[in-house]
């Protein structure tokens, strides 16, 4: 496990959830702790220093939690990506694979302008399917994904492989699933 910020001490690990042999890494224990939340947001901000970008994008719902304070602190706008049917204006959507079945996410069609440099912030990368779908939506609107920033990574699920053409970074990396 790689962790440069001490975030691991705030992560609650729940064995055998959602199935035997899996260790669930609970991000809610990070955000419930004032110190855990602070070191995590500070770590995200530090890792984004020197990155040239226009907007922060975060998927529902934990991408909102970590992306919003990053956008605020760096003086950038925030673009939410939501489950289908939750946004009021004209949207674009993308279907993606889940472990069992598929899901659809969407974002406002006018959220990304051609040439916008986008940083995607989310809590966790597992298989990478959600973020892969998001990168496709951003690029279909003419945006450029310049960094994908995660709090945690489950390296054993190889989600980074789906995102190999992007600059992907995680504050905390667990070797397993």
OpenMM code with the backbone's topology and positions (N, CA, C; nanometers):
from openmm import Vec3, app, unit

residues = "UNK UNK UNK UNK UNK UNK UNK UNK UNK UNK UNK UNK UNK UNK UNK UNK UNK UNK UNK UNK UNK UNK UNK UNK UNK UNK UNK UNK UNK UNK UNK UNK UNK UNK UNK UNK UNK UNK UNK UNK UNK UNK UNK UNK UNK UNK UNK UNK UNK UNK UNK UNK UNK UNK UNK UNK UNK UNK UNK UNK UNK UNK UNK UNK UNK UNK UNK UNK UNK UNK UNK UNK UNK UNK UNK UNK UNK UNK UNK UNK UNK UNK UNK UNK UNK UNK UNK UNK UNK UNK UNK UNK UNK UNK UNK UNK UNK UNK UNK UNK UNK UNK UNK UNK UNK UNK UNK UNK UNK UNK UNK UNK UNK UNK UNK UNK UNK UNK UNK UNK UNK UNK UNK UNK UNK UNK UNK UNK UNK UNK UNK UNK UNK UNK UNK UNK UNK UNK UNK UNK UNK UNK UNK UNK UNK UNK UNK UNK UNK UNK UNK UNK UNK UNK UNK UNK UNK UNK UNK UNK UNK UNK UNK UNK UNK UNK UNK UNK UNK UNK UNK UNK UNK UNK UNK UNK UNK".split()
positions = [
    Vec3(0.0840, -0.1185, 0.0000),
    Vec3(0.0000, 0.0000, 0.0000),
    Vec3(0.0883, 0.1246, 0.0000),
    Vec3(0.0550, 0.2194, -0.0861),
    Vec3(0.1260, 0.3475, -0.0947),
    Vec3(0.0363, 0.4556, -0.0368),
    Vec3(0.0884, 0.5363, 0.0557),
    Vec3(0.0116, 0.6458, 0.1141),
    Vec3(0.1083, 0.7513, 0.1629),
    Vec3(0.1064, 0.8669, 0.0995),
    Vec3(0.1984, 0.9732, 0.1356),
    Vec3(0.1391, 1.0761, 0.2308),
    Vec3(0.0158, 1.0594, 0.2716),
    Vec3(-0.0512, 1.1640, 0.3493),
    Vec3(-0.1089, 1.1161, 0.4827),
    Vec3(-0.0952, 0.9881, 0.5155),
    Vec3(-0.1522, 0.9364, 0.6388),
    Vec3(-0.3025, 0.9149, 0.6305),
    Vec3(-0.3566, 0.9152, 0.5101),
    Vec3(-0.5008, 0.8993, 0.4916),
    Vec3(-0.5477, 0.7610, 0.5361),
    Vec3(-0.4606, 0.6622, 0.5208),
    Vec3(-0.5002, 0.5243, 0.5525),
    Vec3(-0.5511, 0.5087, 0.6955),
    Vec3(-0.5009, 0.5898, 0.7878),
    Vec3(-0.5462, 0.5786, 0.9267),
    Vec3(-0.6928, 0.6191, 0.9450),
    Vec3(-0.7484, 0.6888, 0.8457),
    Vec3(-0.8880, 0.7322, 0.8523),
    Vec3(-0.9830, 0.6418, 0.7732),
    Vec3(-0.9275, 0.5464, 0.6988),
    Vec3(-1.0097, 0.4576, 0.6168),
    Vec3(-1.0543, 0.3379, 0.7003),
    Vec3(-1.1843, 0.3201, 0.7076),
    Vec3(-1.2394, 0.2029, 0.7771),
    Vec3(-1.2404, 0.0882, 0.6762),
    Vec3(-1.1768, -0.0221, 0.7127),
    Vec3(-1.1722, -0.1406, 0.6259),
    Vec3(-1.2686, -0.2449, 0.6811),
    Vec3(-1.3610, -0.2879, 0.5947),
    Vec3(-1.4657, -0.3811, 0.6365),
    Vec3(-1.4457, -0.5123, 0.5614),
    Vec3(-1.4019, -0.6176, 0.6327),
    Vec3(-1.3768, -0.7450, 0.5645),
    Vec3(-1.5056, -0.8134, 0.5195),
    Vec3(-1.4934, -0.8863, 0.4094),
    Vec3(-1.6019, -0.9691, 0.3561),
    Vec3(-1.7276, -0.8911, 0.3184),
    Vec3(-1.7087, -0.7682, 0.2679),
    Vec3(-1.8211, -0.6894, 0.2173),
    Vec3(-1.7832, -0.6340, 0.0814),
    Vec3(-1.8638, -0.6476, -0.0180),
    Vec3(-1.9997, -0.7016, -0.0196),
    Vec3(-2.0058, -0.8534, -0.0336),
    Vec3(-1.8877, -0.9174, -0.0435),
    Vec3(-1.8857, -1.0630, -0.0523),
    Vec3(-1.7588, -1.1148, 0.0143),
    Vec3(-1.7559, -1.2430, 0.0502),
    Vec3(-1.6378, -1.2992, 0.1166),
    Vec3(-1.5101, -1.2777, 0.0353),
    Vec3(-1.4036, -1.2421, 0.1062),
    Vec3(-1.2744, -1.2214, 0.0419),
    Vec3(-1.2475, -1.0784, -0.0005),
    Vec3(-1.3495, -0.9936, 0.0002),
    Vec3(-1.3339, -0.8531, -0.0380),
    Vec3(-1.3180, -0.7690, 0.0888),
    Vec3(-1.2266, -0.6735, 0.0841),
    Vec3(-1.2137, -0.5765, 0.1933),
    Vec3(-1.2668, -0.4438, 0.1406),
    Vec3(-1.3797, -0.3993, 0.1957),
    Vec3(-1.4418, -0.2737, 0.1536),
    Vec3(-1.3691, -0.1586, 0.2204),
    Vec3(-1.3241, -0.0619, 0.1404),
    Vec3(-1.2542, 0.0569, 0.1922),
    Vec3(-1.3548, 0.1703, 0.2002),
    Vec3(-1.3935, 0.2059, 0.3222),
    Vec3(-1.5022, 0.3014, 0.3459),
    Vec3(-1.4503, 0.4441, 0.3534),
    Vec3(-1.4912, 0.5254, 0.2570),
    Vec3(-1.4478, 0.6643, 0.2498),
    Vec3(-1.5235, 0.7526, 0.3498),
    Vec3(-1.6394, 0.7077, 0.3974),
    Vec3(-1.7155, 0.7920, 0.4907),
    Vec3(-1.6387, 0.8169, 0.6199),
    Vec3(-1.5537, 0.7243, 0.6590),
    Vec3(-1.4756, 0.7451, 0.7815),
    Vec3(-1.3701, 0.8545, 0.7618),
    Vec3(-1.3273, 0.8780, 0.6378),
    Vec3(-1.2354, 0.9892, 0.6104),
    Vec3(-1.3084, 1.1214, 0.6301),
    Vec3(-1.4264, 1.1337, 0.5706),
    Vec3(-1.4949, 1.2633, 0.5726),
    Vec3(-1.5627, 1.2923, 0.7059),
    Vec3(-1.5834, 1.1900, 0.7880),
    Vec3(-1.6406, 1.2125, 0.9219),
    Vec3(-1.5388, 1.2704, 1.0179),
    Vec3(-1.4116, 1.2529, 0.9872),
    Vec3(-1.3048, 1.3021, 1.0724),
    Vec3(-1.2569, 1.4380, 1.0211),
    Vec3(-1.2601, 1.5418, 1.1052),
    Vec3(-1.2080, 1.6714, 1.0599),
    Vec3(-1.0645, 1.6610, 1.0088),
    Vec3(-0.9805, 1.5858, 1.0802),
    Vec3(-0.8411, 1.5712, 1.0382),
    Vec3(-0.8302, 1.4893, 0.9104),
    Vec3(-0.9096, 1.3826, 0.8998),
    Vec3(-0.9077, 1.2995, 0.7793),
    Vec3(-0.9510, 1.3772, 0.6574),
    Vec3(-1.0573, 1.4557, 0.6713),
    Vec3(-1.1051, 1.5374, 0.5602),
    Vec3(-1.0000, 1.6400, 0.5203),
    Vec3(-0.9396, 1.7043, 0.6198),
    Vec3(-0.8396, 1.8080, 0.5916),
    Vec3(-0.7175, 1.7507, 0.5201),
    Vec3(-0.6601, 1.6410, 0.5703),
    Vec3(-0.5398, 1.5874, 0.5056),
    Vec3(-0.5711, 1.5373, 0.3650),
    Vec3(-0.6923, 1.4881, 0.3440),
    Vec3(-0.7298, 1.4386, 0.2115),
    Vec3(-0.7447, 1.5539, 0.1129),
    Vec3(-0.8198, 1.6564, 0.1497),
    Vec3(-0.8370, 1.7714, 0.0597),
    Vec3(-0.7025, 1.8404, 0.0375),
    Vec3(-0.6240, 1.8571, 0.1423),
    Vec3(-0.4915, 1.9176, 0.1266),
    Vec3(-0.4042, 1.8346, 0.0329),
    Vec3(-0.4133, 1.7021, 0.0445),
    Vec3(-0.3371, 1.6142, -0.0451),
    Vec3(-0.3801, 1.6296, -0.1898),
    Vec3(-0.5109, 1.6370, -0.2131),
    Vec3(-0.5608, 1.6569, -0.3499),
    Vec3(-0.5117, 1.7899, -0.4060),
    Vec3(-0.5196, 1.8946, -0.3251),
    Vec3(-0.4745, 2.0266, -0.3699),
    Vec3(-0.3247, 2.0265, -0.4005),
    Vec3(-0.2475, 1.9619, -0.3154),
    Vec3(-0.1026, 1.9553, -0.3378),
    Vec3(-0.0708, 1.8840, -0.4688),
    Vec3(-0.1395, 1.7722, -0.4941),
    Vec3(-0.1121, 1.6935, -0.6148),
    Vec3(-0.1547, 1.7667, -0.7422),
    Vec3(-0.2434, 1.8656, -0.7300),
    Vec3(-0.2888, 1.9403, -0.8480),
    Vec3(-0.2097, 2.0693, -0.8705),
    Vec3(-0.1154, 2.0995, -0.7812),
    Vec3(-0.0321, 2.2182, -0.8015),
    Vec3(0.0447, 2.2019, -0.9323),
    Vec3(0.0449, 2.3061, -1.0125),
    Vec3(0.1166, 2.3039, -1.1385),
    Vec3(0.0396, 2.2434, -1.2547),
    Vec3(-0.0792, 2.1888, -1.2287),
    Vec3(-0.1625, 2.1342, -1.3362),
    Vec3(-0.2453, 2.2491, -1.3942),
    Vec3(-0.2372, 2.2680, -1.5237),
    Vec3(-0.3111, 2.3742, -1.5916),
    Vec3(-0.4488, 2.3197, -1.6288),
    Vec3(-0.5534, 2.3745, -1.5667),
    Vec3(-0.6887, 2.3286, -1.5971),
    Vec3(-0.7900, 2.4392, -1.5765),
    Vec3(-0.9086, 2.4175, -1.6354),
    Vec3(-1.0152, 2.5173, -1.6298),
    Vec3(-1.1290, 2.4811, -1.5366),
    Vec3(-1.1556, 2.3512, -1.5221),
    Vec3(-1.2745, 2.3080, -1.4498),
    Vec3(-1.2495, 2.1732, -1.3811),
    Vec3(-1.3165, 2.1553, -1.2665),
    Vec3(-1.3136, 2.0279, -1.1943),
    Vec3(-1.4456, 1.9571, -1.2215),
    Vec3(-1.4381, 1.8303, -1.2499),
    Vec3(-1.5560, 1.7484, -1.2748),
    Vec3(-1.5570, 1.6354, -1.1735),
    Vec3(-1.6750, 1.6057, -1.1161),
    Vec3(-1.6852, 1.4974, -1.0192),
    Vec3(-1.8110, 1.4170, -1.0388),
    Vec3(-1.7988, 1.2844, -1.0357),
    Vec3(-1.9169, 1.1987, -1.0473),
    Vec3(-1.9921, 1.1869, -0.9154),
    Vec3(-2.1228, 1.1671, -0.9289),
    Vec3(-2.2112, 1.1463, -0.8147),
    Vec3(-2.1658, 1.0221, -0.7394),
    Vec3(-2.1635, 1.0207, -0.6161),
    Vec3(-2.1840, 1.1319, -0.5265),
    Vec3(-2.0559, 1.1700, -0.4546),
    Vec3(-1.9653, 1.0759, -0.4425),
    Vec3(-1.8437, 1.1072, -0.3665),
    Vec3(-1.7471, 1.1971, -0.4444),
    Vec3(-1.7584, 1.1995, -0.5753),
    Vec3(-1.6805, 1.2957, -0.6531),
    Vec3(-1.7234, 1.4380, -0.6221),
    Vec3(-1.8507, 1.4547, -0.5827),
    Vec3(-1.8987, 1.5870, -0.5397),
    Vec3(-1.8273, 1.6268, -0.4105),
    Vec3(-1.8190, 1.5320, -0.3173),
    Vec3(-1.7632, 1.5583, -0.1846),
    Vec3(-1.6189, 1.6049, -0.1946),
    Vec3(-1.5395, 1.5383, -0.2788),
    Vec3(-1.3979, 1.5725, -0.2888),
    Vec3(-1.3692, 1.6761, -0.3968),
    Vec3(-1.4483, 1.6797, -0.5007),
    Vec3(-1.4246, 1.7734, -0.6097),
    Vec3(-1.4621, 1.9169, -0.5777),
    Vec3(-1.5721, 1.9355, -0.5057),
    Vec3(-1.6182, 2.0719, -0.4753),
    Vec3(-1.5164, 2.1531, -0.3951),
    Vec3(-1.4606, 2.1009, -0.2863),
    Vec3(-1.3627, 2.1830, -0.2138),
    Vec3(-1.2358, 2.2098, -0.2948),
    Vec3(-1.2002, 2.1171, -0.3831),
    Vec3(-1.0849, 2.1381, -0.4702),
    Vec3(-1.1149, 2.2530, -0.5675),
    Vec3(-1.2318, 2.2486, -0.6304),
    Vec3(-1.2706, 2.3557, -0.7229),
    Vec3(-1.2728, 2.4899, -0.6505),
    Vec3(-1.3336, 2.4931, -0.5345),
    Vec3(-1.3429, 2.6166, -0.4566),
    Vec3(-1.2043, 2.6721, -0.4227),
    Vec3(-1.1185, 2.5870, -0.3676),
    Vec3(-0.9865, 2.6310, -0.3223),
    Vec3(-0.8992, 2.6776, -0.4384),
    Vec3(-0.9225, 2.6213, -0.5577),
    Vec3(-0.8392, 2.6556, -0.6728),
    Vec3(-0.9053, 2.7575, -0.7652),
    Vec3(-1.0206, 2.8087, -0.7235),
    Vec3(-1.0878, 2.9123, -0.8011),
    Vec3(-1.1405, 2.8642, -0.9354),
    Vec3(-1.1885, 2.7404, -0.9394),
    Vec3(-1.2403, 2.6809, -1.0632),
    Vec3(-1.3890, 2.6490, -1.0469),
    Vec3(-1.4577, 2.6309, -1.1593),
    Vec3(-1.5952, 2.5848, -1.1554),
    Vec3(-1.5997, 2.4340, -1.1343),
    Vec3(-1.7180, 2.3850, -1.1023),
    Vec3(-1.7372, 2.2420, -1.0779),
    Vec3(-1.8495, 2.1896, -1.1673),
    Vec3(-1.8249, 2.0749, -1.2309),
    Vec3(-1.9234, 2.0101, -1.3166),
    Vec3(-1.9655, 1.8784, -1.2525),
    Vec3(-2.0946, 1.8634, -1.2192),
    Vec3(-2.1411, 1.7360, -1.1646),
    Vec3(-2.1789, 1.6381, -1.2762),
    Vec3(-2.1415, 1.5133, -1.2580),
    Vec3(-2.1878, 1.4042, -1.3438),
    Vec3(-2.2822, 1.3222, -1.2581),
    Vec3(-2.4052, 1.3006, -1.3098),
    Vec3(-2.5091, 1.2394, -1.2279),
    Vec3(-2.5663, 1.1151, -1.2930),
    Vec3(-2.6405, 1.0416, -1.2130),
    Vec3(-2.7171, 0.9299, -1.2661),
    Vec3(-2.8254, 0.9850, -1.3582),
    Vec3(-2.8657, 0.9047, -1.4541),
    Vec3(-2.9628, 0.9466, -1.5546),
    Vec3(-3.0905, 1.0008, -1.4895),
    Vec3(-3.1395, 1.1122, -1.5452),
    Vec3(-3.2660, 1.1694, -1.5013),
    Vec3(-3.2573, 1.2688, -1.3881),
    Vec3(-3.1386, 1.3054, -1.3444),
    Vec3(-3.1243, 1.3951, -1.2294),
    Vec3(-3.0898, 1.5391, -1.2673),
    Vec3(-3.0527, 1.5634, -1.3932),
    Vec3(-3.0135, 1.6982, -1.4347),
    Vec3(-3.1251, 1.7639, -1.5154),
    Vec3(-3.1502, 1.8945, -1.4935),
    Vec3(-3.2679, 1.9591, -1.5508),
    Vec3(-3.2538, 2.0105, -1.6940),
    Vec3(-3.1336, 2.0349, -1.7415),
    Vec3(-3.1167, 2.0926, -1.8752),
    Vec3(-3.0770, 1.9853, -1.9752),
    Vec3(-3.0495, 2.0271, -2.0985),
    Vec3(-3.0113, 1.9313, -2.2022),
    Vec3(-2.8821, 1.8604, -2.1619),
    Vec3(-2.8820, 1.7290, -2.1743),
    Vec3(-2.7686, 1.6494, -2.1286),
    Vec3(-2.7126, 1.5616, -2.2398),
    Vec3(-2.5922, 1.5109, -2.2143),
    Vec3(-2.5387, 1.3993, -2.2910),
    Vec3(-2.5277, 1.2843, -2.1920),
    Vec3(-2.5317, 1.1626, -2.2422),
    Vec3(-2.5273, 1.0477, -2.1524),
    Vec3(-2.4357, 0.9410, -2.2072),
    Vec3(-2.3956, 0.8517, -2.1169),
    Vec3(-2.3098, 0.7404, -2.1551),
    Vec3(-2.3462, 0.6191, -2.0699),
    Vec3(-2.3675, 0.5084, -2.1370),
    Vec3(-2.3914, 0.3822, -2.0670),
    Vec3(-2.2565, 0.3145, -2.0460),
    Vec3(-2.2403, 0.2494, -1.9308),
    Vec3(-2.1146, 0.1806, -1.9022),
    Vec3(-2.1432, 0.0529, -1.8259),
    Vec3(-2.0440, -0.0343, -1.8255),
    Vec3(-2.0561, -0.1666, -1.7641),
    Vec3(-2.0343, -0.1594, -1.6136),
    Vec3(-2.1195, -0.2298, -1.5425),
    Vec3(-2.1010, -0.2551, -1.4006),
    Vec3(-2.0627, -0.4023, -1.3853),
    Vec3(-2.0305, -0.4412, -1.2633),
    Vec3(-1.9984, -0.5821, -1.2400),
    Vec3(-2.1144, -0.6713, -1.2841),
    Vec3(-2.2377, -0.6273, -1.2533),
    Vec3(-2.3569, -0.7010, -1.2945),
    Vec3(-2.4511, -0.6024, -1.3628),
    Vec3(-2.4461, -0.5958, -1.4961),
    Vec3(-2.5358, -0.5080, -1.5690),
    Vec3(-2.4684, -0.3811, -1.6161),
    Vec3(-2.5499, -0.2787, -1.6387),
    Vec3(-2.4990, -0.1507, -1.6880),
    Vec3(-2.5644, -0.0365, -1.6110),
    Vec3(-2.5102, 0.0818, -1.6272),
    Vec3(-2.5667, 0.2028, -1.5689),
    Vec3(-2.5490, 0.3152, -1.6707),
    Vec3(-2.6222, 0.4237, -1.6505),
    Vec3(-2.6128, 0.5395, -1.7385),
    Vec3(-2.5856, 0.6622, -1.6528),
    Vec3(-2.4867, 0.7394, -1.6959),
    Vec3(-2.4575, 0.8671, -1.6312),
    Vec3(-2.4743, 0.9779, -1.7342),
    Vec3(-2.4952, 1.0994, -1.6843),
    Vec3(-2.5109, 1.2116, -1.7755),
    Vec3(-2.4555, 1.3392, -1.7146),
    Vec3(-2.4342, 1.4354, -1.8034),
    Vec3(-2.3899, 1.5680, -1.7625),
    Vec3(-2.4541, 1.6695, -1.8555),
    Vec3(-2.4609, 1.7926, -1.8101),
    Vec3(-2.5174, 1.8970, -1.8951),
    Vec3(-2.4319, 1.9134, -2.0203),
    Vec3(-2.5006, 1.9281, -2.1309),
    Vec3(-2.4346, 1.9408, -2.2608),
    Vec3(-2.3474, 2.0663, -2.2681),
    Vec3(-2.3859, 2.1705, -2.1946),
    Vec3(-2.3094, 2.2958, -2.1980),
    Vec3(-2.2082, 2.3085, -2.0832),
    Vec3(-2.1832, 2.1988, -2.0113),
    Vec3(-2.0939, 2.2041, -1.8954),
    Vec3(-1.9465, 2.2135, -1.9339),
    Vec3(-1.9123, 2.1572, -2.0478),
    Vec3(-1.7749, 2.1595, -2.0971),
    Vec3(-1.7750, 2.2300, -2.2322),
    Vec3(-1.6863, 2.3267, -2.2468),
    Vec3(-1.6718, 2.3992, -2.3732),
    Vec3(-1.5534, 2.3431, -2.4509),
    Vec3(-1.5582, 2.3514, -2.5833),
    Vec3(-1.4432, 2.3063, -2.6620),
    Vec3(-1.3150, 2.3741, -2.6132),
    Vec3(-1.2121, 2.2935, -2.5910),
    Vec3(-1.0843, 2.3455, -2.5438),
    Vec3(-1.0684, 2.3481, -2.3930),
    Vec3(-1.1770, 2.3263, -2.3166),
    Vec3(-1.1650, 2.3245, -2.1708),
    Vec3(-1.0709, 2.2129, -2.1265),
    Vec3(-0.9848, 2.2470, -2.0321),
    Vec3(-0.8963, 2.1480, -1.9696),
    Vec3(-0.9631, 2.1039, -1.8400),
    Vec3(-0.9851, 1.9727, -1.8284),
    Vec3(-1.0684, 1.9176, -1.7220),
    Vec3(-0.9863, 1.8294, -1.6282),
    Vec3(-1.0078, 1.8492, -1.4977),
    Vec3(-0.9578, 1.7584, -1.3953),
    Vec3(-1.0781, 1.6844, -1.3390),
    Vec3(-1.0706, 1.5525, -1.3396),
    Vec3(-1.1749, 1.4695, -1.2803),
    Vec3(-1.1283, 1.4286, -1.1405),
    Vec3(-1.2141, 1.4487, -1.0406),
    Vec3(-1.1818, 1.4108, -0.9027),
    Vec3(-1.2875, 1.3122, -0.8549),
    Vec3(-1.2417, 1.2002, -0.7983),
    Vec3(-1.3339, 1.1012, -0.7416),
    Vec3(-1.2685, 1.0349, -0.6212),
    Vec3(-1.3501, 0.9645, -0.5446),
    Vec3(-1.3003, 0.9019, -0.4228),
    Vec3(-1.2184, 0.7768, -0.4484),
    Vec3(-1.2578, 0.6972, -0.5493),
    Vec3(-1.2004, 0.5632, -0.5611),
    Vec3(-1.1976, 0.5180, -0.7061),
    Vec3(-1.0883, 0.4560, -0.7450),
    Vec3(-1.0851, 0.3857, -0.8722),
    Vec3(-1.0789, 0.2366, -0.8422),
    Vec3(-1.1760, 0.1662, -0.8987),
    Vec3(-1.1805, 0.0203, -0.8878),
    Vec3(-1.1587, -0.0372, -1.0277),
    Vec3(-1.2662, -0.0617, -1.1012),
    Vec3(-1.2525, -0.1158, -1.2370),
    Vec3(-1.2330, -0.0072, -1.3416),
    Vec3(-1.2636, 0.1181, -1.3090),
    Vec3(-1.2405, 0.2299, -1.4003),
    Vec3(-1.3522, 0.2583, -1.4991),
    Vec3(-1.4602, 0.1811, -1.4972),
    Vec3(-1.5672, 0.1958, -1.5957),
    Vec3(-1.6383, 0.3297, -1.5921),
    Vec3(-1.6672, 0.3787, -1.4738),
    Vec3(-1.7374, 0.5073, -1.4620),
    Vec3(-1.6522, 0.6206, -1.5179),
    Vec3(-1.5269, 0.6234, -1.4787),
    Vec3(-1.4399, 0.7324, -1.5228),
    Vec3(-1.4106, 0.7210, -1.6717),
    Vec3(-1.3986, 0.6002, -1.7226),
    Vec3(-1.3802, 0.5835, -1.8667),
    Vec3(-1.4980, 0.6442, -1.9429),
    Vec3(-1.6202, 0.6202, -1.8952),
    Vec3(-1.7391, 0.6781, -1.9581),
    Vec3(-1.7364, 0.8305, -1.9497),
    Vec3(-1.6920, 0.8839, -1.8374),
    Vec3(-1.6850, 1.0285, -1.8193),
    Vec3(-1.5834, 1.0906, -1.9154),
    Vec3(-1.4685, 1.0277, -1.9311),
    Vec3(-1.3680, 1.0828, -2.0235),
    Vec3(-1.4238, 1.0884, -2.1654),
    Vec3(-1.5013, 0.9876, -2.2026),
    Vec3(-1.5610, 0.9863, -2.3366),
    Vec3(-1.6609, 1.1007, -2.3534),
    Vec3(-1.7381, 1.1296, -2.2485),
    Vec3(-1.8325, 1.2415, -2.2562),
    Vec3(-1.7588, 1.3755, -2.2665),
    Vec3(-1.6568, 1.3932, -2.1849),
    Vec3(-1.5793, 1.5176, -2.1877),
    Vec3(-1.5214, 1.5403, -2.3268),
    Vec3(-1.4627, 1.4362, -2.3822),
    Vec3(-1.3999, 1.4498, -2.5144),
    Vec3(-1.5031, 1.4705, -2.6247),
    Vec3(-1.6224, 1.4138, -2.6095),
    Vec3(-1.7261, 1.4345, -2.7113),
    Vec3(-1.7723, 1.5794, -2.7155),
    Vec3(-1.7519, 1.6524, -2.6055),
    Vec3(-1.7873, 1.7946, -2.5999),
    Vec3(-1.6694, 1.8841, -2.6361),
    Vec3(-1.5561, 1.8242, -2.6690),
    Vec3(-1.4389, 1.9020, -2.7086),
    Vec3(-1.3449, 1.9367, -2.5957),
    Vec3(-1.3698, 1.8808, -2.4764),
    Vec3(-1.2809, 1.9048, -2.3632),
    Vec3(-1.1619, 1.8106, -2.3646),
    Vec3(-1.0623, 1.8458, -2.2845),
    Vec3(-0.9416, 1.7641, -2.2716),
    Vec3(-0.9233, 1.7267, -2.1254),
    Vec3(-0.9156, 1.5981, -2.0968),
    Vec3(-0.8916, 1.5510, -1.9600),
    Vec3(-0.7415, 1.5603, -1.9344),
    Vec3(-0.7019, 1.6494, -1.8432),
    Vec3(-0.5600, 1.6697, -1.8167),
    Vec3(-0.5115, 1.5985, -1.6909),
    Vec3(-0.6037, 1.5559, -1.6040),
    Vec3(-0.5664, 1.4784, -1.4848),
    Vec3(-0.6916, 1.4090, -1.4348),
    Vec3(-0.6731, 1.2878, -1.3871),
    Vec3(-0.7774, 1.2158, -1.3145),
    Vec3(-0.7193, 1.1880, -1.1769),
    Vec3(-0.7810, 1.2462, -1.0753),
    Vec3(-0.7268, 1.2431, -0.9397),
    Vec3(-0.8207, 1.1663, -0.8472),
    Vec3(-0.7688, 1.0621, -0.7861),
    Vec3(-0.8463, 0.9810, -0.6924),
    Vec3(-0.7918, 0.9952, -0.5511),
    Vec3(-0.8795, 0.9736, -0.4549),
    Vec3(-0.8344, 0.9619, -0.3166),
    Vec3(-0.7717, 0.8237, -0.2980),
    Vec3(-0.8444, 0.7178, -0.3381),
    Vec3(-0.7969, 0.5803, -0.3177),
    Vec3(-0.8010, 0.5020, -0.4484),
    Vec3(-0.7143, 0.4016, -0.4552),
    Vec3(-0.7100, 0.3128, -0.5710),
    Vec3(-0.7003, 0.1683, -0.5234),
    Vec3(-0.7828, 0.0830, -0.5822),
    Vec3(-0.7736, -0.0613, -0.5591),
    Vec3(-0.6976, -0.1188, -0.6786),
    Vec3(-0.5658, -0.1246, -0.6679),
    Vec3(-0.4799, -0.1590, -0.7816),
    Vec3(-0.5081, -0.2994, -0.8360),
    Vec3(-0.5533, -0.3896, -0.7502),
    Vec3(-0.5801, -0.5271, -0.7928),
    Vec3(-0.6926, -0.5387, -0.8940),
    Vec3(-0.7781, -0.4365, -0.9050),
    Vec3(-0.8886, -0.4402, -1.0014),
    Vec3(-0.8487, -0.3802, -1.1372),
    Vec3(-0.7277, -0.3255, -1.1444),
    Vec3(-0.6679, -0.2800, -1.2706),
    Vec3(-0.7490, -0.1739, -1.3459),
    Vec3(-0.8205, -0.0901, -1.2731),
    Vec3(-0.8966, 0.0172, -1.3366),
    Vec3(-0.8086, 0.1171, -1.4091),
    Vec3(-0.6877, 0.1338, -1.3621),
    Vec3(-0.5930, 0.2269, -1.4239),
    Vec3(-0.5638, 0.1862, -1.5691),
    Vec3(-0.5728, 0.0565, -1.5979),
    Vec3(-0.5470, 0.0083, -1.7343),
    Vec3(-0.6437, 0.0708, -1.8353),
    Vec3(-0.7705, 0.0878, -1.7960),
    Vec3(-0.8705, 0.1486, -1.8849),
    Vec3(-0.8422, 0.2963, -1.9102),
    Vec3(-0.7638, 0.3558, -1.8226),
    Vec3(-0.7372, 0.4994, -1.8292),
    Vec3(-0.5915, 0.5279, -1.8638),
    Vec3(-0.5261, 0.4334, -1.9283),
    Vec3(-0.3809, 0.4403, -1.9489),
    Vec3(-0.3352, 0.5603, -2.0320),
    Vec3(-0.4232, 0.6176, -2.1125),
    Vec3(-0.3809, 0.7331, -2.1930),
    Vec3(-0.3918, 0.8652, -2.1173),
    Vec3(-0.4330, 0.8592, -1.9907),
    Vec3(-0.4517, 0.9799, -1.9098),
    Vec3(-0.3494, 0.9867, -1.7969),
    Vec3(-0.3340, 1.1072, -1.7430),
    Vec3(-0.2522, 1.1295, -1.6242),
    Vec3(-0.3401, 1.0947, -1.5034),
    Vec3(-0.3170, 0.9776, -1.4457),
    Vec3(-0.3978, 0.9265, -1.3349),
    Vec3(-0.3128, 0.9270, -1.2084),
    Vec3(-0.3706, 0.9775, -1.0999),
    Vec3(-0.2988, 0.9835, -0.9732),
    Vec3(-0.3932, 0.9465, -0.8595),
    Vec3(-0.3395, 0.8767, -0.7602),
    Vec3(-0.4162, 0.8390, -0.6408),
    Vec3(-0.3344, 0.8721, -0.5172),
    Vec3(-0.4008, 0.9269, -0.4162),
    Vec3(-0.3315, 0.9588, -0.2916),
    Vec3(-0.2958, 0.8332, -0.2139),
    Vec3(-0.3807, 0.7327, -0.2217),
    Vec3(-0.3658, 0.6102, -0.1428),
    Vec3(-0.3918, 0.4918, -0.2349),
    Vec3(-0.2953, 0.3991, -0.2416),
    Vec3(-0.3098, 0.2835, -0.3300),
    Vec3(-0.3055, 0.1562, -0.2470),
    Vec3(-0.4114, 0.0756, -0.2579),
    Vec3(-0.4158, -0.0571, -0.1986),
    Vec3(-0.3832, -0.1585, -0.3078),
    Vec3(-0.2953, -0.2536, -0.2774),
    Vec3(-0.2543, -0.3513, -0.3766),
    Vec3(-0.3650, -0.4463, -0.4172),
    Vec3(-0.4546, -0.4788, -0.3282),
    Vec3(-0.5561, -0.5804, -0.3555),
    Vec3(-0.6824, -0.5245, -0.4191),
    Vec3(-0.7912, -0.5973, -0.3949),
    Vec3(-0.9218, -0.5607, -0.4482),
    Vec3(-1.0001, -0.4955, -0.3387),
] * unit.nanometer
topology = app.Topology()
chain = topology.addChain("A")
for resn in residues:
    res = topology.addResidue(resn, chain)
    for name in ("N", "CA", "C"):
        topology.addAtom(name, app.Element.getBySymbol(name[0]), res)
